[in-house]
Every structure is written in C-alpha cells, then in structure tokens.
Amino acid sequence: MLQEHLHHLPPLTSDDLATLQEVFDQVCKKKSLKKMSQEAEDMAATIVQHYQHGVRDPRQLLRLLV
C-alpha cells in the first residue's frame, strides 16, 4: 500500500533536497540531535513527508518541528 502511495508523489529536485537538508540541519541543531541517531532519522522522514504534502516554506517546516 505504501508503494502505491509513493508512485503518486512527484520526485524531489536538487533544490528540494537542498531545502530539506537546510531544514534538517536546523532542526537537529535546535533539538540537539545527533545527525546519525534514530531520532534524527525519524525527523528527516517527517520533514520529507510534510514537504511532499505541501509544506514548502522552510520557516513553516521549522515551526512545525521544533
């Protein structure tokens, strides 16, 4: 079922990935997360999920996550 859902999401561009990386770095810093931790990995997945569902503004993503 997850595979079916993934096929309907547009691919991420290099600009998207740069934005996501910036947000991830800021969230990790603000929450004192080690980037290789399970919590950081879960946070990365959450960031991508929000982004793919329309939350494209980095400031809005940060407000949702910290």
mmCIF file of the N, C-alpha and C atoms, coordinates in Angstrom:
data_MODEL
# 
_entry.id   MODEL 
# 
loop_
_atom_site.group_PDB 
_atom_site.id 
_atom_site.type_symbol 
_atom_site.label_atom_id 
_atom_site.label_alt_id 
_atom_site.label_comp_id 
_atom_site.label_asym_id 
_atom_site.label_entity_id 
_atom_site.label_seq_id 
_atom_site.pdbx_PDB_ins_code 
_atom_site.Cartn_x 
_atom_site.Cartn_y 
_atom_site.Cartn_z 
_atom_site.occupancy 
_atom_site.B_iso_or_equiv 
_atom_site.pdbx_formal_charge 
_atom_site.auth_seq_id 
_atom_site.auth_comp_id 
_atom_site.auth_asym_id 
_atom_site.auth_atom_id 
_atom_site.pdbx_PDB_model_num 
ATOM 1   N N  . MET A 1 1  ? 0.825  -1.190 0.000  1.00 0.00 ? 1  MET A N  1 
ATOM 2   C CA . MET A 1 1  ? 0.000  0.000  0.000  1.00 0.00 ? 1  MET A CA 1 
ATOM 3   C C  . MET A 1 1  ? 0.872  1.258  0.000  1.00 0.00 ? 1  MET A C  1 
ATOM 4   N N  . LEU A 1 2  ? 1.943  1.271  0.783  1.00 0.00 ? 2  LEU A N  1 
ATOM 5   C CA . LEU A 1 2  ? 2.844  2.422  0.791  1.00 0.00 ? 2  LEU A CA 1 
ATOM 6   C C  . LEU A 1 2  ? 3.460  2.619  -0.580 1.00 0.00 ? 2  LEU A C  1 
ATOM 7   N N  . GLN A 1 3  ? 3.812  1.547  -1.257 1.00 0.00 ? 3  GLN A N  1 
ATOM 8   C CA . GLN A 1 3  ? 4.403  1.642  -2.590 1.00 0.00 ? 3  GLN A CA 1 
ATOM 9   C C  . GLN A 1 3  ? 3.447  2.342  -3.554 1.00 0.00 ? 3  GLN A C  1 
ATOM 10  N N  . GLU A 1 4  ? 2.170  2.034  -3.474 1.00 0.00 ? 4  GLU A N  1 
ATOM 11  C CA . GLU A 1 4  ? 1.183  2.675  -4.345 1.00 0.00 ? 4  GLU A CA 1 
ATOM 12  C C  . GLU A 1 4  ? 1.142  4.173  -4.095 1.00 0.00 ? 4  GLU A C  1 
ATOM 13  N N  . HIS A 1 5  ? 1.219  4.576  -2.837 1.00 0.00 ? 5  HIS A N  1 
ATOM 14  C CA . HIS A 1 5  ? 1.181  5.993  -2.480 1.00 0.00 ? 5  HIS A CA 1 
ATOM 15  C C  . HIS A 1 5  ? 2.431  6.711  -2.977 1.00 0.00 ? 5  HIS A C  1 
ATOM 16  N N  . LEU A 1 6  ? 3.571  6.084  -2.888 1.00 0.00 ? 6  LEU A N  1 
ATOM 17  C CA . LEU A 1 6  ? 4.824  6.711  -3.292 1.00 0.00 ? 6  LEU A CA 1 
ATOM 18  C C  . LEU A 1 6  ? 4.861  7.014  -4.782 1.00 0.00 ? 6  LEU A C  1 
ATOM 19  N N  . HIS A 1 7  ? 4.201  6.218  -5.578 1.00 0.00 ? 7  HIS A N  1 
ATOM 20  C CA . HIS A 1 7  ? 4.205  6.430  -7.021 1.00 0.00 ? 7  HIS A CA 1 
ATOM 21  C C  . HIS A 1 7  ? 3.459  7.704  -7.425 1.00 0.00 ? 7  HIS A C  1 
ATOM 22  N N  . HIS A 1 8  ? 2.628  8.225  -6.551 1.00 0.00 ? 8  HIS A N  1 
ATOM 23  C CA . HIS A 1 8  ? 1.853  9.416  -6.872 1.00 0.00 ? 8  HIS A CA 1 
ATOM 24  C C  . HIS A 1 8  ? 2.545  10.709 -6.434 1.00 0.00 ? 8  HIS A C  1 
ATOM 25  N N  . LEU A 1 9  ? 3.658  10.601 -5.734 1.00 0.00 ? 9  LEU A N  1 
ATOM 26  C CA . LEU A 1 9  ? 4.370  11.788 -5.281 1.00 0.00 ? 9  LEU A CA 1 
ATOM 27  C C  . LEU A 1 9  ? 5.388  12.209 -6.332 1.00 0.00 ? 9  LEU A C  1 
ATOM 28  N N  . PRO A 1 10 ? 5.480  13.502 -6.597 1.00 0.00 ? 10 PRO A N  1 
ATOM 29  C CA . PRO A 1 10 ? 6.472  13.960 -7.585 1.00 0.00 ? 10 PRO A CA 1 
ATOM 30  C C  . PRO A 1 10 ? 7.884  13.768 -7.041 1.00 0.00 ? 10 PRO A C  1 
ATOM 31  N N  . PRO A 1 11 ? 8.844  13.540 -7.917 1.00 0.00 ? 11 PRO A N  1 
ATOM 32  C CA . PRO A 1 11 ? 10.225 13.367 -7.458 1.00 0.00 ? 11 PRO A CA 1 
ATOM 33  C C  . PRO A 1 11 ? 10.763 14.678 -6.881 1.00 0.00 ? 11 PRO A C  1 
ATOM 34  N N  . LEU A 1 12 ? 11.697 14.553 -5.961 1.00 0.00 ? 12 LEU A N  1 
ATOM 35  C CA . LEU A 1 12 ? 12.330 15.727 -5.372 1.00 0.00 ? 12 LEU A CA 1 
ATOM 36  C C  . LEU A 1 12 ? 13.454 16.209 -6.277 1.00 0.00 ? 12 LEU A C  1 
ATOM 37  N N  . THR A 1 13 ? 13.551 17.515 -6.438 1.00 0.00 ? 13 THR A N  1 
ATOM 38  C CA . THR A 1 13 ? 14.613 18.104 -7.250 1.00 0.00 ? 13 THR A CA 1 
ATOM 39  C C  . THR A 1 13 ? 15.830 18.389 -6.371 1.00 0.00 ? 13 THR A C  1 
ATOM 40  N N  . SER A 1 14 ? 16.923 18.790 -7.000 1.00 0.00 ? 14 SER A N  1 
ATOM 41  C CA . SER A 1 14 ? 18.114 19.139 -6.220 1.00 0.00 ? 14 SER A CA 1 
ATOM 42  C C  . SER A 1 14 ? 17.837 20.359 -5.334 1.00 0.00 ? 14 SER A C  1 
ATOM 43  N N  . ASP A 1 15 ? 17.018 21.286 -5.804 1.00 0.00 ? 15 ASP A N  1 
ATOM 44  C CA . ASP A 1 15 ? 16.636 22.433 -4.967 1.00 0.00 ? 15 ASP A CA 1 
ATOM 45  C C  . ASP A 1 15 ? 15.803 21.983 -3.768 1.00 0.00 ? 15 ASP A C  1 
ATOM 46  N N  . ASP A 1 16 ? 14.899 21.037 -3.997 1.00 0.00 ? 16 ASP A N  1 
ATOM 47  C CA . ASP A 1 16 ? 14.110 20.483 -2.895 1.00 0.00 ? 16 ASP A CA 1 
ATOM 48  C C  . ASP A 1 16 ? 15.030 19.846 -1.858 1.00 0.00 ? 16 ASP A C  1 
ATOM 49  N N  . LEU A 1 17 ? 15.982 19.051 -2.326 1.00 0.00 ? 17 LEU A N  1 
ATOM 50  C CA . LEU A 1 17 ? 16.896 18.369 -1.412 1.00 0.00 ? 17 LEU A CA 1 
ATOM 51  C C  . LEU A 1 17 ? 17.739 19.360 -0.625 1.00 0.00 ? 17 LEU A C  1 
ATOM 52  N N  . ALA A 1 18 ? 18.155 20.436 -1.264 1.00 0.00 ? 18 ALA A N  1 
ATOM 53  C CA . ALA A 1 18 ? 18.925 21.469 -0.556 1.00 0.00 ? 18 ALA A CA 1 
ATOM 54  C C  . ALA A 1 18 ? 18.079 22.107 0.544  1.00 0.00 ? 18 ALA A C  1 
ATOM 55  N N  . THR A 1 19 ? 16.821 22.380 0.241  1.00 0.00 ? 19 THR A N  1 
ATOM 56  C CA . THR A 1 19 ? 15.914 22.949 1.241  1.00 0.00 ? 19 THR A CA 1 
ATOM 57  C C  . THR A 1 19 ? 15.710 21.975 2.391  1.00 0.00 ? 19 THR A C  1 
ATOM 58  N N  . LEU A 1 20 ? 15.468 20.721 2.062  1.00 0.00 ? 20 LEU A N  1 
ATOM 59  C CA . LEU A 1 20 ? 15.256 19.707 3.092  1.00 0.00 ? 20 LEU A CA 1 
ATOM 60  C C  . LEU A 1 20 ? 16.492 19.544 3.972  1.00 0.00 ? 20 LEU A C  1 
ATOM 61  N N  . GLN A 1 21 ? 17.672 19.572 3.379  1.00 0.00 ? 21 GLN A N  1 
ATOM 62  C CA . GLN A 1 21 ? 18.914 19.449 4.149  1.00 0.00 ? 21 GLN A CA 1 
ATOM 63  C C  . GLN A 1 21 ? 19.071 20.624 5.106  1.00 0.00 ? 21 GLN A C  1 
ATOM 64  N N  . GLU A 1 22 ? 18.772 21.819 4.615  1.00 0.00 ? 22 GLU A N  1 
ATOM 65  C CA . GLU A 1 22 ? 18.872 23.015 5.457  1.00 0.00 ? 22 GLU A CA 1 
ATOM 66  C C  . GLU A 1 22 ? 17.923 22.923 6.654  1.00 0.00 ? 22 GLU A C  1 
ATOM 67  N N  . VAL A 1 23 ? 16.698 22.513 6.391  1.00 0.00 ? 23 VAL A N  1 
ATOM 68  C CA . VAL A 1 23 ? 15.718 22.373 7.475  1.00 0.00 ? 23 VAL A CA 1 
ATOM 69  C C  . VAL A 1 23 ? 16.172 21.292 8.450  1.00 0.00 ? 23 VAL A C  1 
ATOM 70  N N  . PHE A 1 24 ? 16.619 20.161 7.933  1.00 0.00 ? 24 PHE A N  1 
ATOM 71  C CA . PHE A 1 24 ? 17.095 19.067 8.787  1.00 0.00 ? 24 PHE A CA 1 
ATOM 72  C C  . PHE A 1 24 ? 18.238 19.541 9.677  1.00 0.00 ? 24 PHE A C  1 
ATOM 73  N N  . ASP A 1 25 ? 19.212 20.228 9.097  1.00 0.00 ? 25 ASP A N  1 
ATOM 74  C CA . ASP A 1 25 ? 20.354 20.722 9.873  1.00 0.00 ? 25 ASP A CA 1 
ATOM 75  C C  . ASP A 1 25 ? 19.894 21.656 10.990 1.00 0.00 ? 25 ASP A C  1 
ATOM 76  N N  . GLN A 1 26 ? 18.968 22.540 10.681 1.00 0.00 ? 26 GLN A N  1 
ATOM 77  C CA . GLN A 1 26 ? 18.474 23.484 11.687 1.00 0.00 ? 26 GLN A CA 1 
ATOM 78  C C  . GLN A 1 26 ? 17.688 22.782 12.787 1.00 0.00 ? 26 GLN A C  1 
ATOM 79  N N  . VAL A 1 27 ? 16.862 21.810 12.409 1.00 0.00 ? 27 VAL A N  1 
ATOM 80  C CA . VAL A 1 27 ? 16.091 21.066 13.408 1.00 0.00 ? 27 VAL A CA 1 
ATOM 81  C C  . VAL A 1 27 ? 17.038 20.293 14.324 1.00 0.00 ? 27 VAL A C  1 
ATOM 82  N N  . CYS A 1 28 ? 18.029 19.638 13.740 1.00 0.00 ? 28 CYS A N  1 
ATOM 83  C CA . CYS A 1 28 ? 18.992 18.888 14.558 1.00 0.00 ? 28 CYS A CA 1 
ATOM 84  C C  . CYS A 1 28 ? 19.710 19.814 15.532 1.00 0.00 ? 28 CYS A C  1 
ATOM 85  N N  . LYS A 1 29 ? 20.101 20.977 15.071 1.00 0.00 ? 29 LYS A N  1 
ATOM 86  C CA . LYS A 1 29 ? 20.794 21.935 15.935 1.00 0.00 ? 29 LYS A CA 1 
ATOM 87  C C  . LYS A 1 29 ? 19.885 22.409 17.064 1.00 0.00 ? 29 LYS A C  1 
ATOM 88  N N  . LYS A 1 30 ? 18.663 22.802 16.726 1.00 0.00 ? 30 LYS A N  1 
ATOM 89  C CA . LYS A 1 30 ? 17.739 23.336 17.733 1.00 0.00 ? 30 LYS A CA 1 
ATOM 90  C C  . LYS A 1 30 ? 17.312 22.280 18.747 1.00 0.00 ? 30 LYS A C  1 
ATOM 91  N N  . LYS A 1 31 ? 17.249 21.015 18.301 1.00 0.00 ? 31 LYS A N  1 
ATOM 92  C CA . LYS A 1 31 ? 16.823 19.944 19.201 1.00 0.00 ? 31 LYS A CA 1 
ATOM 93  C C  . LYS A 1 31 ? 18.000 19.158 19.767 1.00 0.00 ? 31 LYS A C  1 
ATOM 94  N N  . SER A 1 32 ? 19.221 19.588 19.437 1.00 0.00 ? 32 SER A N  1 
ATOM 95  C CA . SER A 1 32 ? 20.450 18.914 19.888 1.00 0.00 ? 32 SER A CA 1 
ATOM 96  C C  . SER A 1 32 ? 20.443 17.430 19.520 1.00 0.00 ? 32 SER A C  1 
ATOM 97  N N  . LEU A 1 33 ? 20.057 17.151 18.273 1.00 0.00 ? 33 LEU A N  1 
ATOM 98  C CA . LEU A 1 33 ? 20.026 15.769 17.793 1.00 0.00 ? 33 LEU A CA 1 
ATOM 99  C C  . LEU A 1 33 ? 21.336 15.429 17.098 1.00 0.00 ? 33 LEU A C  1 
ATOM 100 N N  . LYS A 1 34 ? 21.841 14.241 17.361 1.00 0.00 ? 34 LYS A N  1 
ATOM 101 C CA . LYS A 1 34 ? 22.978 13.744 16.596 1.00 0.00 ? 34 LYS A CA 1 
ATOM 102 C C  . LYS A 1 34 ? 22.435 13.296 15.247 1.00 0.00 ? 34 LYS A C  1 
ATOM 103 N N  . LYS A 1 35 ? 23.067 13.750 14.175 1.00 0.00 ? 35 LYS A N  1 
ATOM 104 C CA . LYS A 1 35 ? 22.521 13.522 12.836 1.00 0.00 ? 35 LYS A CA 1 
ATOM 105 C C  . LYS A 1 35 ? 22.417 12.047 12.446 1.00 0.00 ? 35 LYS A C  1 
ATOM 106 N N  . MET A 1 36 ? 23.172 11.196 13.065 1.00 0.00 ? 36 MET A N  1 
ATOM 107 C CA . MET A 1 36 ? 23.116 9.772  12.726 1.00 0.00 ? 36 MET A CA 1 
ATOM 108 C C  . MET A 1 36 ? 22.244 8.979  13.701 1.00 0.00 ? 36 MET A C  1 
ATOM 109 N N  . SER A 1 37 ? 21.513 9.660  14.570 1.00 0.00 ? 37 SER A N  1 
ATOM 110 C CA . SER A 1 37 ? 20.674 8.969  15.550 1.00 0.00 ? 37 SER A CA 1 
ATOM 111 C C  . SER A 1 37 ? 19.349 8.529  14.927 1.00 0.00 ? 37 SER A C  1 
ATOM 112 N N  . GLN A 1 38 ? 18.694 7.605  15.594 1.00 0.00 ? 38 GLN A N  1 
ATOM 113 C CA . GLN A 1 38 ? 17.380 7.149  15.139 1.00 0.00 ? 38 GLN A CA 1 
ATOM 114 C C  . GLN A 1 38 ? 16.369 8.290  15.182 1.00 0.00 ? 38 GLN A C  1 
ATOM 115 N N  . GLU A 1 39 ? 16.462 9.120  16.213 1.00 0.00 ? 39 GLU A N  1 
ATOM 116 C CA . GLU A 1 39 ? 15.534 10.253 16.324 1.00 0.00 ? 39 GLU A CA 1 
ATOM 117 C C  . GLU A 1 39 ? 15.712 11.224 15.152 1.00 0.00 ? 39 GLU A C  1 
ATOM 118 N N  . ALA A 1 40 ? 16.955 11.463 14.755 1.00 0.00 ? 40 ALA A N  1 
ATOM 119 C CA . ALA A 1 40 ? 17.217 12.347 13.612 1.00 0.00 ? 40 ALA A CA 1 
ATOM 120 C C  . ALA A 1 40 ? 16.714 11.710 12.320 1.00 0.00 ? 40 ALA A C  1 
ATOM 121 N N  . GLU A 1 41 ? 16.885 10.400 12.194 1.00 0.00 ? 41 GLU A N  1 
ATOM 122 C CA . GLU A 1 41 ? 16.389 9.700  11.005 1.00 0.00 ? 41 GLU A CA 1 
ATOM 123 C C  . GLU A 1 41 ? 14.866 9.810  10.916 1.00 0.00 ? 41 GLU A C  1 
ATOM 124 N N  . ASP A 1 42 ? 14.206 9.632  12.037 1.00 0.00 ? 42 ASP A N  1 
ATOM 125 C CA . ASP A 1 42 ? 12.746 9.775  12.075 1.00 0.00 ? 42 ASP A CA 1 
ATOM 126 C C  . ASP A 1 42 ? 12.332 11.208 11.740 1.00 0.00 ? 42 ASP A C  1 
ATOM 127 N N  . MET A 1 43 ? 13.094 12.171 12.240 1.00 0.00 ? 43 MET A N  1 
ATOM 128 C CA . MET A 1 43 ? 12.808 13.576 11.964 1.00 0.00 ? 43 MET A CA 1 
ATOM 129 C C  . MET A 1 43 ? 12.966 13.866 10.473 1.00 0.00 ? 43 MET A C  1 
ATOM 130 N N  . ALA A 1 44 ? 14.002 13.310 9.855  1.00 0.00 ? 44 ALA A N  1 
ATOM 131 C CA . ALA A 1 44 ? 14.217 13.507 8.417  1.00 0.00 ? 44 ALA A CA 1 
ATOM 132 C C  . ALA A 1 44 ? 13.019 12.985 7.623  1.00 0.00 ? 44 ALA A C  1 
ATOM 133 N N  . ALA A 1 45 ? 12.525 11.824 7.998  1.00 0.00 ? 45 ALA A N  1 
ATOM 134 C CA . ALA A 1 45 ? 11.363 11.257 7.307  1.00 0.00 ? 45 ALA A CA 1 
ATOM 135 C C  . ALA A 1 45 ? 10.139 12.155 7.477  1.00 0.00 ? 45 ALA A C  1 
ATOM 136 N N  . THR A 1 46 ? 9.970  12.712 8.662  1.00 0.00 ? 46 THR A N  1 
ATOM 137 C CA . THR A 1 46 ? 8.847  13.610 8.921  1.00 0.00 ? 46 THR A CA 1 
ATOM 138 C C  . THR A 1 46 ? 8.965  14.887 8.095  1.00 0.00 ? 46 THR A C  1 
ATOM 139 N N  . ILE A 1 47 ? 10.174 15.424 8.003  1.00 0.00 ? 47 ILE A N  1 
ATOM 140 C CA . ILE A 1 47 ? 10.404 16.635 7.208  1.00 0.00 ? 47 ILE A CA 1 
ATOM 141 C C  . ILE A 1 47 ? 10.023 16.380 5.751  1.00 0.00 ? 47 ILE A C  1 
ATOM 142 N N  . VAL A 1 48 ? 10.495 15.274 5.201  1.00 0.00 ? 48 VAL A N  1 
ATOM 143 C CA . VAL A 1 48 ? 10.197 14.940 3.806  1.00 0.00 ? 48 VAL A CA 1 
ATOM 144 C C  . VAL A 1 48 ? 8.695  14.753 3.615  1.00 0.00 ? 48 VAL A C  1 
ATOM 145 N N  . GLN A 1 49 ? 8.069  14.077 4.551  1.00 0.00 ? 49 GLN A N  1 
ATOM 146 C CA . GLN A 1 49 ? 6.627  13.840 4.443  1.00 0.00 ? 49 GLN A CA 1 
ATOM 147 C C  . GLN A 1 49 ? 5.851  15.161 4.401  1.00 0.00 ? 49 GLN A C  1 
ATOM 148 N N  . HIS A 1 50 ? 6.156  16.065 5.318  1.00 0.00 ? 50 HIS A N  1 
ATOM 149 C CA . HIS A 1 50 ? 5.486  17.374 5.317  1.00 0.00 ? 50 HIS A CA 1 
ATOM 150 C C  . HIS A 1 50 ? 5.745  18.101 3.998  1.00 0.00 ? 50 HIS A C  1 
ATOM 151 N N  . TYR A 1 51 ? 6.983  18.059 3.539  1.00 0.00 ? 51 TYR A N  1 
ATOM 152 C CA . TYR A 1 51 ? 7.368  18.761 2.309  1.00 0.00 ? 51 TYR A CA 1 
ATOM 153 C C  . TYR A 1 51 ? 6.595  18.211 1.113  1.00 0.00 ? 51 TYR A C  1 
ATOM 154 N N  . GLN A 1 52 ? 6.518  16.900 1.016  1.00 0.00 ? 52 GLN A N  1 
ATOM 155 C CA . GLN A 1 52 ? 5.833  16.288 -0.116 1.00 0.00 ? 52 GLN A CA 1 
ATOM 156 C C  . GLN A 1 52 ? 4.323  16.498 -0.067 1.00 0.00 ? 52 GLN A C  1 
ATOM 157 N N  . HIS A 1 53 ? 3.823  16.839 1.083  1.00 0.00 ? 53 HIS A N  1 
ATOM 158 C CA . HIS A 1 53 ? 2.386  17.090 1.208  1.00 0.00 ? 53 HIS A CA 1 
ATOM 159 C C  . HIS A 1 53 ? 2.070  18.579 1.242  1.00 0.00 ? 53 HIS A C  1 
ATOM 160 N N  . GLY A 1 54 ? 3.006  19.395 0.761  1.00 0.00 ? 54 GLY A N  1 
ATOM 161 C CA . GLY A 1 54 ? 2.692  20.791 0.518  1.00 0.00 ? 54 GLY A CA 1 
ATOM 162 C C  . GLY A 1 54 ? 3.310  21.837 1.417  1.00 0.00 ? 54 GLY A C  1 
ATOM 163 N N  . VAL A 1 55 ? 3.969  21.434 2.498  1.00 0.00 ? 55 VAL A N  1 
ATOM 164 C CA . VAL A 1 55 ? 4.609  22.418 3.371  1.00 0.00 ? 55 VAL A CA 1 
ATOM 165 C C  . VAL A 1 55 ? 5.993  22.691 2.785  1.00 0.00 ? 55 VAL A C  1 
ATOM 166 N N  . ARG A 1 56 ? 6.085  23.717 1.937  1.00 0.00 ? 56 ARG A N  1 
ATOM 167 C CA . ARG A 1 56 ? 7.319  24.002 1.196  1.00 0.00 ? 56 ARG A CA 1 
ATOM 168 C C  . ARG A 1 56 ? 8.146  25.131 1.795  1.00 0.00 ? 56 ARG A C  1 
ATOM 169 N N  . ASP A 1 57 ? 7.566  25.923 2.670  1.00 0.00 ? 57 ASP A N  1 
ATOM 170 C CA . ASP A 1 57 ? 8.274  27.050 3.274  1.00 0.00 ? 57 ASP A CA 1 
ATOM 171 C C  . ASP A 1 57 ? 9.159  26.538 4.416  1.00 0.00 ? 57 ASP A C  1 
ATOM 172 N N  . PRO A 1 58 ? 10.479 26.733 4.324  1.00 0.00 ? 58 PRO A N  1 
ATOM 173 C CA . PRO A 1 58 ? 11.376 26.245 5.378  1.00 0.00 ? 58 PRO A CA 1 
ATOM 174 C C  . PRO A 1 58 ? 11.016 26.771 6.768  1.00 0.00 ? 58 PRO A C  1 
ATOM 175 N N  . ARG A 1 59 ? 10.588 28.022 6.854  1.00 0.00 ? 59 ARG A N  1 
ATOM 176 C CA . ARG A 1 59 ? 10.214 28.584 8.165  1.00 0.00 ? 59 ARG A CA 1 
ATOM 177 C C  . ARG A 1 59 ? 8.994  27.871 8.737  1.00 0.00 ? 59 ARG A C  1 
ATOM 178 N N  . GLN A 1 60 ? 8.063  27.544 7.872  1.00 0.00 ? 60 GLN A N  1 
ATOM 179 C CA . GLN A 1 60 ? 6.869  26.831 8.327  1.00 0.00 ? 60 GLN A CA 1 
ATOM 180 C C  . GLN A 1 60 ? 7.235  25.415 8.771  1.00 0.00 ? 60 GLN A C  1 
ATOM 181 N N  . LEU A 1 61 ? 8.111  24.767 8.034  1.00 0.00 ? 61 LEU A N  1 
ATOM 182 C CA . LEU A 1 61 ? 8.575  23.436 8.438  1.00 0.00 ? 61 LEU A CA 1 
ATOM 183 C C  . LEU A 1 61 ? 9.236  23.497 9.811  1.00 0.00 ? 61 LEU A C  1 
ATOM 184 N N  . LEU A 1 62 ? 10.093 24.478 10.018 1.00 0.00 ? 62 LEU A N  1 
ATOM 185 C CA . LEU A 1 62 ? 10.758 24.620 11.318 1.00 0.00 ? 62 LEU A CA 1 
ATOM 186 C C  . LEU A 1 62 ? 9.747  24.824 12.436 1.00 0.00 ? 62 LEU A C  1 
ATOM 187 N N  . ARG A 1 63 ? 8.749  25.658 12.195 1.00 0.00 ? 63 ARG A N  1 
ATOM 188 C CA . ARG A 1 63 ? 7.724  25.895 13.228 1.00 0.00 ? 63 ARG A CA 1 
ATOM 189 C C  . ARG A 1 63 ? 6.978  24.607 13.574 1.00 0.00 ? 63 ARG A C  1 
ATOM 190 N N  . LEU A 1 64 ? 6.751  23.773 12.587 1.00 0.00 ? 64 LEU A N  1 
ATOM 191 C CA . LEU A 1 64 ? 6.049  22.509 12.837 1.00 0.00 ? 64 LEU A CA 1 
ATOM 192 C C  . LEU A 1 64 ? 6.891  21.523 13.643 1.00 0.00 ? 64 LEU A C  1 
ATOM 193 N N  . LEU A 1 65 ? 8.208  21.616 13.505 1.00 0.00 ? 65 LEU A N  1 
ATOM 194 C CA . LEU A 1 65 ? 9.075  20.553 14.008 1.00 0.00 ? 65 LEU A CA 1 
ATOM 195 C C  . LEU A 1 65 ? 9.880  20.889 15.254 1.00 0.00 ? 65 LEU A C  1 
ATOM 196 N N  . VAL A 1 66 ? 9.960  22.159 15.614 1.00 0.00 ? 66 VAL A N  1 
ATOM 197 C CA . VAL A 1 66 ? 10.722 22.498 16.831 1.00 0.00 ? 66 VAL A CA 1 
ATOM 198 C C  . VAL A 1 66 ? 9.854  23.210 17.841 1.00 0.00 ? 66 VAL A C  1 
# 
